[in-house]
Amino acid sequence: MTIFYTGLVVVSLAELAGDSYISNLTNTPSDPTHIKDLVRALVGSAIWIPYFHRSRRVANTFRTQEAAVDRKIGEIF
């Protein structure tokens, strides 16, 4: 999911850059939906990337080796 959200931000930036380049060539206003899409991708990434890295539920589901370490640390504290 980290790769997905990072790619989403990169693609949104590329769309915004491409749109501004084309709008400068044709002297037309740029599409404001690209800015909204970029903001949406940044906010989603800011929320979900830390969740997938810090959540115990995600660790138990996808990262079995790290989940075992988290359980051992949890037993200590």
C-alpha positions in Angstrom: 0.0 0.0 0.0 2.9 2.3 0.6 4.0 1.8 -3.0 0.5 2.4 -4.2 0.1 5.7 -2.3 3.5 6.9 -3.3 2.7 6.1 -6.9 -0.6 7.9 -6.6 1.2 11.1 -5.5 3.7 10.8 -8.3 1.0 10.3 -10.9 -1.0 13.2 -9.5 2.0 15.4 -9.7 2.7 14.3 -13.3 -0.9 15.0 -14.3 -0.7 18.4 -12.8 2.6 19.2 -14.5 1.4 17.9 -17.8 -1.8 19.9 -17.6 0.0 23.1 -16.7 2.5 22.5 -19.6 -0.3 21.9 -22.1 -2.3 24.9 -20.8 0.7 27.1 -21.2 1.2 26.0 -24.8 -2.4 26.5 -25.7 -3.0 29.6 -23.6 -6.0 28.1 -21.9 -6.7 27.8 -18.2 -5.6 24.7 -16.4 -8.1 22.2 -15.0 -8.6 22.7 -11.3 -9.5 19.1 -10.7 -5.8 18.1 -11.0 -5.0 20.2 -8.0 -7.9 18.6 -6.0 -6.7 15.2 -7.0 -3.2 16.0 -5.8 -4.4 17.3 -2.5 -6.6 14.3 -2.1 -3.6 12.0 -2.8 -1.4 13.8 -0.4 -4.0 13.7 2.4 -4.7 10.1 1.8 -1.0 9.3 1.8 -0.5 11.2 5.0 -3.2 9.2 6.7 -2.8 5.7 5.3 1.0 5.3 5.0 1.7 5.8 8.7 -1.3 3.6 9.5 0.0 0.7 7.5 3.4 1.0 9.1 2.3 1.4 12.7 -0.9 -0.7 13.0 -0.8 -3.9 14.9 -3.7 -5.3 13.0 -1.8 -4.7 9.7 1.3 -6.3 11.2 -0.6 -9.4 12.3 -2.2 -9.7 8.9 0.7 -9.0 6.5 3.9 -9.0 8.4 4.1 -12.2 10.4 7.8 -11.9 11.4 7.4 -8.3 12.5 4.2 -9.2 14.3 6.0 -11.8 16.4 8.5 -9.2 17.5 5.7 -6.7 18.3 4.0 -9.3 20.5 7.3 -10.0 22.3 7.8 -6.3 22.9 4.2 -5.9 24.0 4.7 -8.7 26.6 7.7 -6.9 28.0 5.7 -3.7 28.6 
